Amino acid sequence: MISVSINGSLSTFAQPLSIAELLEQMQLSNKRIALERNGEIVPRGQFNQQMLADGDKLEVVVAVGGG
């Protein structure tokens, strides 16, 4: 079991998962987002390869269009 902070809220998962799997669970996989993991920006191309670890701190920002 791992615990991850997402935008300041603690979430617990039964097993490790990738950033891409997390975004799919959050229904954000098709959105334009920026993601920071433990203070460092994660490029979209690495979402499938990076596995979340216990204690990770994520900040997820969804781009909103308009004008």
PyMOL Python script that loads the backbone (N, CA, C, O; Angstrom):
from pymol import cmd

cmd.read_pdbstr("""\
ATOM      1  N   MET A   1       0.845  -1.174   0.000  1.00  0.00           N
ATOM      2  CA  MET A   1       0.000   0.000   0.000  1.00  0.00           C
ATOM      3  C   MET A   1       0.892   1.239   0.000  1.00  0.00           C
ATOM      4  O   MET A   1       1.875   1.306   0.737  1.00  0.00           O
ATOM      5  N   ILE A   2       0.537   2.224  -0.839  1.00  0.00           N
ATOM      6  CA  ILE A   2       1.305   3.466  -0.869  1.00  0.00           C
ATOM      7  C   ILE A   2       0.378   4.658  -0.633  1.00  0.00           C
ATOM      8  O   ILE A   2      -0.801   4.625  -0.983  1.00  0.00           O
ATOM      9  N   SER A   3       0.928   5.699  -0.039  1.00  0.00           N
ATOM     10  CA  SER A   3       0.205   6.949   0.188  1.00  0.00           C
ATOM     11  C   SER A   3       0.894   8.044  -0.602  1.00  0.00           C
ATOM     12  O   SER A   3       2.116   8.185  -0.559  1.00  0.00           O
ATOM     13  N   VAL A   4       0.097   8.820  -1.326  1.00  0.00           N
ATOM     14  CA  VAL A   4       0.607   9.883  -2.180  1.00  0.00           C
ATOM     15  C   VAL A   4      -0.209  11.143  -1.928  1.00  0.00           C
ATOM     16  O   VAL A   4      -1.434  11.079  -1.830  1.00  0.00           O
ATOM     17  N   SER A   5       0.452  12.275  -1.822  1.00  0.00           N
ATOM     18  CA  SER A   5      -0.236  13.557  -1.687  1.00  0.00           C
ATOM     19  C   SER A   5      -0.476  14.120  -3.081  1.00  0.00           C
ATOM     20  O   SER A   5       0.461  14.291  -3.860  1.00  0.00           O
ATOM     21  N   ILE A   6      -1.749  14.409  -3.393  1.00  0.00           N
ATOM     22  CA  ILE A   6      -2.113  14.960  -4.694  1.00  0.00           C
ATOM     23  C   ILE A   6      -2.789  16.301  -4.450  1.00  0.00           C
ATOM     24  O   ILE A   6      -3.892  16.359  -3.907  1.00  0.00           O
ATOM     25  N   ASN A   7      -2.126  17.373  -4.853  1.00  0.00           N
ATOM     26  CA  ASN A   7      -2.620  18.735  -4.630  1.00  0.00           C
ATOM     27  C   ASN A   7      -2.994  18.959  -3.163  1.00  0.00           C
ATOM     28  O   ASN A   7      -3.994  19.611  -2.862  1.00  0.00           O
ATOM     29  N   GLY A   8      -2.186  18.413  -2.261  1.00  0.00           N
ATOM     30  CA  GLY A   8      -2.373  18.625  -0.835  1.00  0.00           C
ATOM     31  C   GLY A   8      -3.293  17.632  -0.147  1.00  0.00           C
ATOM     32  O   GLY A   8      -3.420  17.673   1.077  1.00  0.00           O
ATOM     33  N   SER A   9      -3.941  16.740  -0.893  1.00  0.00           N
ATOM     34  CA  SER A   9      -4.840  15.743  -0.304  1.00  0.00           C
ATOM     35  C   SER A   9      -4.183  14.372  -0.364  1.00  0.00           C
ATOM     36  O   SER A   9      -3.634  13.987  -1.396  1.00  0.00           O
ATOM     37  N   LEU A  10      -4.238  13.639   0.737  1.00  0.00           N
ATOM     38  CA  LEU A  10      -3.623  12.320   0.807  1.00  0.00           C
ATOM     39  C   LEU A  10      -4.510  11.277   0.139  1.00  0.00           C
ATOM     40  O   LEU A  10      -5.705  11.192   0.421  1.00  0.00           O
ATOM     41  N   SER A  11      -3.915  10.485  -0.748  1.00  0.00           N
ATOM     42  CA  SER A  11      -4.609   9.377  -1.403  1.00  0.00           C
ATOM     43  C   SER A  11      -3.819   8.105  -1.163  1.00  0.00           C
ATOM     44  O   SER A  11      -2.588   8.123  -1.164  1.00  0.00           O
ATOM     45  N   THR A  12      -4.533   6.987  -0.955  1.00  0.00           N
ATOM     46  CA  THR A  12      -3.903   5.708  -0.689  1.00  0.00           C
ATOM     47  C   THR A  12      -4.268   4.732  -1.795  1.00  0.00           C
ATOM     48  O   THR A  12      -5.413   4.682  -2.244  1.00  0.00           O
ATOM     49  N   PHE A  13      -3.274   3.953  -2.231  1.00  0.00           N
ATOM     50  CA  PHE A  13      -3.475   2.973  -3.299  1.00  0.00           C
ATOM     51  C   PHE A  13      -2.985   1.618  -2.831  1.00  0.00           C
ATOM     52  O   PHE A  13      -1.985   1.523  -2.120  1.00  0.00           O
ATOM     53  N   ALA A  14      -3.692   0.568  -3.231  1.00  0.00           N
ATOM     54  CA  ALA A  14      -3.361  -0.792  -2.790  1.00  0.00           C
ATOM     55  C   ALA A  14      -2.044  -1.276  -3.358  1.00  0.00           C
ATOM     56  O   ALA A  14      -1.354  -2.080  -2.732  1.00  0.00           O
ATOM     57  N   GLN A  15      -1.686  -0.792  -4.542  1.00  0.00           N
ATOM     58  CA  GLN A  15      -0.439  -1.236  -5.168  1.00  0.00           C
ATOM     59  C   GLN A  15       0.178  -0.063  -5.909  1.00  0.00           C
ATOM     60  O   GLN A  15      -0.517   0.900  -6.235  1.00  0.00           O
ATOM     61  N   PRO A  16       1.478  -0.133  -6.179  1.00  0.00           N
ATOM     62  CA  PRO A  16       2.129   0.941  -6.934  1.00  0.00           C
ATOM     63  C   PRO A  16       1.491   1.095  -8.319  1.00  0.00           C
ATOM     64  O   PRO A  16       1.037   0.119  -8.917  1.00  0.00           O
ATOM     65  N   LEU A  17       1.465   2.326  -8.813  1.00  0.00           N
ATOM     66  CA  LEU A  17       0.934   2.584 -10.138  1.00  0.00           C
ATOM     67  C   LEU A  17       1.749   3.682 -10.800  1.00  0.00           C
ATOM     68  O   LEU A  17       2.439   4.452 -10.133  1.00  0.00           O
ATOM     69  N   SER A  18       1.659   3.743 -12.112  1.00  0.00           N
ATOM     70  CA  SER A  18       2.390   4.764 -12.854  1.00  0.00           C
ATOM     71  C   SER A  18       1.608   6.076 -12.806  1.00  0.00           C
ATOM     72  O   SER A  18       0.432   6.108 -12.445  1.00  0.00           O
ATOM     73  N   ILE A  19       2.283   7.139 -13.174  1.00  0.00           N
ATOM     74  CA  ILE A  19       1.610   8.435 -13.251  1.00  0.00           C
ATOM     75  C   ILE A  19       0.473   8.361 -14.260  1.00  0.00           C
ATOM     76  O   ILE A  19      -0.602   8.912 -14.020  1.00  0.00           O
ATOM     77  N   ALA A  20       0.694   7.685 -15.392  1.00  0.00           N
ATOM     78  CA  ALA A  20      -0.349   7.545 -16.414  1.00  0.00           C
ATOM     79  C   ALA A  20      -1.572   6.823 -15.856  1.00  0.00           C
ATOM     80  O   ALA A  20      -2.705   7.215 -16.137  1.00  0.00           O
ATOM     81  N   GLU A  21      -1.353   5.772 -15.069  1.00  0.00           N
ATOM     82  CA  GLU A  21      -2.480   5.036 -14.473  1.00  0.00           C
ATOM     83  C   GLU A  21      -3.229   5.905 -13.470  1.00  0.00           C
ATOM     84  O   GLU A  21      -4.457   5.855 -13.396  1.00  0.00           O
ATOM     85  N   LEU A  22      -2.497   6.697 -12.703  1.00  0.00           N
ATOM     86  CA  LEU A  22      -3.142   7.609 -11.757  1.00  0.00           C
ATOM     87  C   LEU A  22      -4.018   8.608 -12.498  1.00  0.00           C
ATOM     88  O   LEU A  22      -5.167   8.830 -12.116  1.00  0.00           O
ATOM     89  N   LEU A  23      -3.484   9.214 -13.556  1.00  0.00           N
ATOM     90  CA  LEU A  23      -4.255  10.202 -14.314  1.00  0.00           C
ATOM     91  C   LEU A  23      -5.487   9.581 -14.952  1.00  0.00           C
ATOM     92  O   LEU A  23      -6.525  10.232 -15.072  1.00  0.00           O
ATOM     93  N   GLU A  24      -5.373   8.317 -15.363  1.00  0.00           N
ATOM     94  CA  GLU A  24      -6.541   7.622 -15.904  1.00  0.00           C
ATOM     95  C   GLU A  24      -7.612   7.452 -14.833  1.00  0.00           C
ATOM     96  O   GLU A  24      -8.795   7.665 -15.097  1.00  0.00           O
ATOM     97  N   GLN A  25      -7.202   7.069 -13.625  1.00  0.00           N
ATOM     98  CA  GLN A  25      -8.149   6.921 -12.515  1.00  0.00           C
ATOM     99  C   GLN A  25      -8.804   8.249 -12.170  1.00  0.00           C
ATOM    100  O   GLN A  25      -9.970   8.288 -11.777  1.00  0.00           O
ATOM    101  N   MET A  26      -8.055   9.338 -12.318  1.00  0.00           N
ATOM    102  CA  MET A  26      -8.574  10.675 -12.013  1.00  0.00           C
ATOM    103  C   MET A  26      -9.346  11.269 -13.193  1.00  0.00           C
ATOM    104  O   MET A  26      -9.809  12.407 -13.119  1.00  0.00           O
ATOM    105  N   GLN A  27      -9.486  10.509 -14.274  1.00  0.00           N
ATOM    106  CA  GLN A  27     -10.156  10.922 -15.505  1.00  0.00           C
ATOM    107  C   GLN A  27      -9.510  12.175 -16.093  1.00  0.00           C
ATOM    108  O   GLN A  27     -10.196  13.078 -16.572  1.00  0.00           O
ATOM    109  N   LEU A  28      -8.175  12.213 -16.047  1.00  0.00           N
ATOM    110  CA  LEU A  28      -7.422  13.338 -16.589  1.00  0.00           C
ATOM    111  C   LEU A  28      -6.491  12.918 -17.722  1.00  0.00           C
ATOM    112  O   LEU A  28      -5.710  13.735 -18.208  1.00  0.00           O
ATOM    113  N   SER A  29      -6.562  11.660 -18.149  1.00  0.00           N
ATOM    114  CA  SER A  29      -5.594  11.155 -19.120  1.00  0.00           C
ATOM    115  C   SER A  29      -5.669  11.865 -20.468  1.00  0.00           C
ATOM    116  O   SER A  29      -4.665  11.916 -21.179  1.00  0.00           O
ATOM    117  N   ASN A  30      -6.817  12.411 -20.842  1.00  0.00           N
ATOM    118  CA  ASN A  30      -6.949  13.084 -22.141  1.00  0.00           C
ATOM    119  C   ASN A  30      -6.940  14.603 -22.012  1.00  0.00           C
ATOM    120  O   ASN A  30      -7.211  15.307 -22.984  1.00  0.00           O
ATOM    121  N   LYS A  31      -6.632  15.109 -20.831  1.00  0.00           N
ATOM    122  CA  LYS A  31      -6.616  16.550 -20.588  1.00  0.00           C
ATOM    123  C   LYS A  31      -5.203  17.099 -20.757  1.00  0.00           C
ATOM    124  O   LYS A  31      -4.222  16.362 -20.660  1.00  0.00           O
ATOM    125  N   ARG A  32      -5.115  18.389 -21.010  1.00  0.00           N
ATOM    126  CA  ARG A  32      -3.814  19.062 -21.038  1.00  0.00           C
ATOM    127  C   ARG A  32      -3.460  19.422 -19.604  1.00  0.00           C
ATOM    128  O   ARG A  32      -4.113  20.255 -18.976  1.00  0.00           O
ATOM    129  N   ILE A  33      -2.419  18.782 -19.102  1.00  0.00           N
ATOM    130  CA  ILE A  33      -2.042  19.003 -17.712  1.00  0.00           C
ATOM    131  C   ILE A  33      -0.539  19.230 -17.589  1.00  0.00           C
ATOM    132  O   ILE A  33       0.244  18.898 -18.478  1.00  0.00           O
ATOM    133  N   ALA A  34      -0.176  19.806 -16.457  1.00  0.00           N
ATOM    134  CA  ALA A  34       1.223  19.880 -16.036  1.00  0.00           C
ATOM    135  C   ALA A  34       1.285  19.128 -14.718  1.00  0.00           C
ATOM    136  O   ALA A  34       0.397  19.268 -13.877  1.00  0.00           O
ATOM    137  N   LEU A  35       2.331  18.330 -14.536  1.00  0.00           N
ATOM    138  CA  LEU A  35       2.447  17.534 -13.322  1.00  0.00           C
ATOM    139  C   LEU A  35       3.838  17.713 -12.717  1.00  0.00           C
ATOM    140  O   LEU A  35       4.862  17.594 -13.391  1.00  0.00           O
ATOM    141  N   GLU A  36       3.827  18.000 -11.433  1.00  0.00           N
ATOM    142  CA  GLU A  36       5.069  18.141 -10.678  1.00  0.00           C
ATOM    143  C   GLU A  36       5.115  17.027  -9.645  1.00  0.00           C
ATOM    144  O   GLU A  36       4.149  16.801  -8.917  1.00  0.00           O
ATOM    145  N   ARG A  37       6.247  16.335  -9.587  1.00  0.00           N
ATOM    146  CA  ARG A  37       6.431  15.240  -8.628  1.00  0.00           C
ATOM    147  C   ARG A  37       7.610  15.584  -7.734  1.00  0.00           C
ATOM    148  O   ARG A  37       8.741  15.713  -8.202  1.00  0.00           O
ATOM    149  N   ASN A  38       7.340  15.727  -6.466  1.00  0.00           N
ATOM    150  CA  ASN A  38       8.379  16.052  -5.481  1.00  0.00           C
ATOM    151  C   ASN A  38       9.210  17.258  -5.917  1.00  0.00           C
ATOM    152  O   ASN A  38      10.434  17.270  -5.782  1.00  0.00           O
ATOM    153  N   GLY A  39       8.516  18.277  -6.444  1.00  0.00           N
ATOM    154  CA  GLY A  39       9.174  19.525  -6.792  1.00  0.00           C
ATOM    155  C   GLY A  39       9.776  19.589  -8.175  1.00  0.00           C
ATOM    156  O   GLY A  39      10.373  20.604  -8.533  1.00  0.00           O
ATOM    157  N   GLU A  40       9.639  18.522  -8.980  1.00  0.00           N
ATOM    158  CA  GLU A  40      10.209  18.515 -10.329  1.00  0.00           C
ATOM    159  C   GLU A  40       9.131  18.206 -11.363  1.00  0.00           C
ATOM    160  O   GLU A  40       8.322  17.296 -11.183  1.00  0.00           O
ATOM    161  N   ILE A  41       9.133  18.981 -12.448  1.00  0.00           N
ATOM    162  CA  ILE A  41       8.178  18.773 -13.537  1.00  0.00           C
ATOM    163  C   ILE A  41       8.452  17.419 -14.195  1.00  0.00           C
ATOM    164  O   ILE A  41       9.602  17.067 -14.458  1.00  0.00           O
ATOM    165  N   VAL A  42       7.384  16.668 -14.456  1.00  0.00           N
ATOM    166  CA  VAL A  42       7.503  15.380 -15.141  1.00  0.00           C
ATOM    167  C   VAL A  42       7.009  15.575 -16.574  1.00  0.00           C
ATOM    168  O   VAL A  42       5.847  15.930 -16.777  1.00  0.00           O
ATOM    169  N   PRO A  43       7.874  15.350 -17.576  1.00  0.00           N
ATOM    170  CA  PRO A  43       7.435  15.465 -18.968  1.00  0.00           C
ATOM    171  C   PRO A  43       6.354  14.420 -19.294  1.00  0.00           C
ATOM    172  O   PRO A  43       6.403  13.288 -18.813  1.00  0.00           O
ATOM    173  N   ARG A  44       5.400  14.817 -20.104  1.00  0.00           N
ATOM    174  CA  ARG A  44       4.291  13.921 -20.473  1.00  0.00           C
ATOM    175  C   ARG A  44       4.799  12.592 -21.026  1.00  0.00           C
ATOM    176  O   ARG A  44       4.187  11.552 -20.781  1.00  0.00           O
ATOM    177  N   GLY A  45       5.888  12.606 -21.755  1.00  0.00           N
ATOM    178  CA  GLY A  45       6.452  11.402 -22.341  1.00  0.00           C
ATOM    179  C   GLY A  45       6.945  10.390 -21.322  1.00  0.00           C
ATOM    180  O   GLY A  45       7.216   9.241 -21.672  1.00  0.00           O
ATOM    181  N   GLN A  46       7.067  10.807 -20.047  1.00  0.00           N
ATOM    182  CA  GLN A  46       7.532   9.901 -18.993  1.00  0.00           C
ATOM    183  C   GLN A  46       6.414   9.405 -18.081  1.00  0.00           C
ATOM    184  O   GLN A  46       6.682   8.656 -17.141  1.00  0.00           O
ATOM    185  N   PHE A  47       5.184   9.798 -18.331  1.00  0.00           N
ATOM    186  CA  PHE A  47       4.070   9.404 -17.454  1.00  0.00           C
ATOM    187  C   PHE A  47       3.921   7.887 -17.350  1.00  0.00           C
ATOM    188  O   PHE A  47       3.602   7.372 -16.279  1.00  0.00           O
ATOM    189  N   ASN A  48       4.150   7.161 -18.460  1.00  0.00           N
ATOM    190  CA  ASN A  48       3.999   5.698 -18.434  1.00  0.00           C
ATOM    191  C   ASN A  48       5.134   5.011 -17.695  1.00  0.00           C
ATOM    192  O   ASN A  48       4.933   3.943 -17.116  1.00  0.00           O
ATOM    193  N   GLN A  49       6.332   5.605 -17.704  1.00  0.00           N
ATOM    194  CA  GLN A  49       7.496   4.954 -17.115  1.00  0.00           C
ATOM    195  C   GLN A  49       7.673   5.242 -15.631  1.00  0.00           C
ATOM    196  O   GLN A  49       8.247   4.425 -14.911  1.00  0.00           O
ATOM    197  N   GLN A  50       7.196   6.380 -15.165  1.00  0.00           N
ATOM    198  CA  GLN A  50       7.431   6.751 -13.771  1.00  0.00           C
ATOM    199  C   GLN A  50       6.381   6.143 -12.843  1.00  0.00           C
ATOM    200  O   GLN A  50       5.187   6.425 -12.944  1.00  0.00           O
ATOM    201  N   MET A  51       6.869   5.304 -11.940  1.00  0.00           N
ATOM    202  CA  MET A  51       5.997   4.666 -10.958  1.00  0.00           C
ATOM    203  C   MET A  51       5.959   5.526  -9.699  1.00  0.00           C
ATOM    204  O   MET A  51       6.983   6.045  -9.256  1.00  0.00           O
ATOM    205  N   LEU A  52       4.777   5.666  -9.136  1.00  0.00           N
ATOM    206  CA  LEU A  52       4.639   6.428  -7.900  1.00  0.00           C
ATOM    207  C   LEU A  52       5.206   5.628  -6.730  1.00  0.00           C
ATOM    208  O   LEU A  52       5.139   4.399  -6.705  1.00  0.00           O
ATOM    209  N   ALA A  53       5.762   6.349  -5.772  1.00  0.00           N
ATOM    210  CA  ALA A  53       6.335   5.722  -4.586  1.00  0.00           C
ATOM    211  C   ALA A  53       5.650   6.282  -3.346  1.00  0.00           C
ATOM    212  O   ALA A  53       5.108   7.387  -3.367  1.00  0.00           O
ATOM    213  N   ASP A  54       5.680   5.510  -2.270  1.00  0.00           N
ATOM    214  CA  ASP A  54       5.084   5.933  -1.014  1.00  0.00           C
ATOM    215  C   ASP A  54       5.696   7.267  -0.588  1.00  0.00           C
ATOM    216  O   ASP A  54       6.918   7.412  -0.546  1.00  0.00           O
ATOM    217  N   GLY A  55       4.845   8.230  -0.275  1.00  0.00           N
ATOM    218  CA  GLY A  55       5.311   9.531   0.187  1.00  0.00           C
ATOM    219  C   GLY A  55       5.493  10.569  -0.899  1.00  0.00           C
ATOM    220  O   GLY A  55       5.837  11.712  -0.597  1.00  0.00           O
ATOM    221  N   ASP A  56       5.271  10.207  -2.171  1.00  0.00           N
ATOM    222  CA  ASP A  56       5.393  11.185  -3.253  1.00  0.00           C
ATOM    223  C   ASP A  56       4.414  12.330  -3.042  1.00  0.00           C
ATOM    224  O   ASP A  56       3.317  12.145  -2.516  1.00  0.00           O
ATOM    225  N   LYS A  57       4.838  13.523  -3.466  1.00  0.00           N
ATOM    226  CA  LYS A  57       3.979  14.711  -3.426  1.00  0.00           C
ATOM    227  C   LYS A  57       3.797  15.197  -4.850  1.00  0.00           C
ATOM    228  O   LYS A  57       4.756  15.587  -5.516  1.00  0.00           O
ATOM    229  N   LEU A  58       2.541  15.168  -5.312  1.00  0.00           N
ATOM    230  CA  LEU A  58       2.217  15.564  -6.675  1.00  0.00           C
ATOM    231  C   LEU A  58       1.399  16.848  -6.673  1.00  0.00           C
ATOM    232  O   LEU A  58       0.550  17.069  -5.810  1.00  0.00           O
ATOM    233  N   GLU A  59       1.676  17.678  -7.656  1.00  0.00           N
ATOM    234  CA  GLU A  59       0.840  18.842  -7.944  1.00  0.00           C
ATOM    235  C   GLU A  59       0.391  18.671  -9.383  1.00  0.00           C
ATOM    236  O   GLU A  59       1.220  18.557 -10.286  1.00  0.00           O
ATOM    237  N   VAL A  60      -0.909  18.653  -9.602  1.00  0.00           N
ATOM    238  CA  VAL A  60      -1.473  18.464 -10.929  1.00  0.00           C
ATOM    239  C   VAL A  60      -2.261  19.722 -11.280  1.00  0.00           C
ATOM    240  O   VAL A  60      -3.154  20.138 -10.541  1.00  0.00           O
ATOM    241  N   VAL A  61      -1.914  20.324 -12.429  1.00  0.00           N
ATOM    242  CA  VAL A  61      -2.595  21.525 -12.887  1.00  0.00           C
ATOM    243  C   VAL A  61      -3.214  21.225 -14.254  1.00  0.00           C
ATOM    244  O   VAL A  61      -2.526  20.785 -15.175  1.00  0.00           O
ATOM    245  N   VAL A  62      -4.511  21.468 -14.373  1.00  0.00           N
ATOM    246  CA  VAL A  62      -5.214  21.244 -15.628  1.00  0.00           C
ATOM    247  C   VAL A  62      -5.317  22.572 -16.369  1.00  0.00           C
ATOM    248  O   VAL A  62      -5.790  23.565 -15.817  1.00  0.00           O
ATOM    249  N   ALA A  63      -4.865  22.582 -17.636  1.00  0.00           N
ATOM    250  CA  ALA A  63      -4.943  23.788 -18.455  1.00  0.00           C
ATOM    251  C   ALA A  63      -6.391  24.033 -18.855  1.00  0.00           C
ATOM    252  O   ALA A  63      -7.096  23.119 -19.282  1.00  0.00           O
ATOM    253  N   VAL A  64      -6.821  25.278 -18.709  1.00  0.00           N
ATOM    254  CA  VAL A  64      -8.190  25.656 -19.055  1.00  0.00           C
ATOM    255  C   VAL A  64      -8.126  26.704 -20.158  1.00  0.00           C
ATOM    256  O   VAL A  64      -7.480  27.740 -20.006  1.00  0.00           O
ATOM    257  N   GLY A  65      -8.799  26.427 -21.262  1.00  0.00           N
ATOM    258  CA  GLY A  65      -8.809  27.371 -22.370  1.00  0.00           C
ATOM    259  C   GLY A  65      -9.852  28.466 -22.146  1.00  0.00           C
ATOM    260  O   GLY A  65     -10.760  28.321 -21.328  1.00  0.00           O
ATOM    261  N   GLY A  66      -9.708  29.511 -22.854  1.00  0.00           N
ATOM    262  CA  GLY A  66     -10.671  30.605 -22.735  1.00  0.00           C
ATOM    263  C   GLY A  66     -10.026  31.897 -23.165  1.00  0.00           C
ATOM    264  O   GLY A  66      -8.876  31.931 -23.602  1.00  0.00           O
ATOM    265  N   GLY A  67     -10.768  32.926 -23.035  1.00  0.00           N
ATOM    266  CA  GLY A  67     -10.179  34.186 -23.447  1.00  0.00           C
ATOM    267  C   GLY A  67     -11.149  35.242 -23.370  1.00  0.00           C
ATOM    268  O   GLY A  67     -10.836  36.391 -23.681  1.00  0.00           O
TER     269      GLY A  67
END
""", "prot")
cmd.dss("prot")
cmd.show_as("cartoon", "prot")
cmd.util.cbc("prot")
cmd.orient("prot")
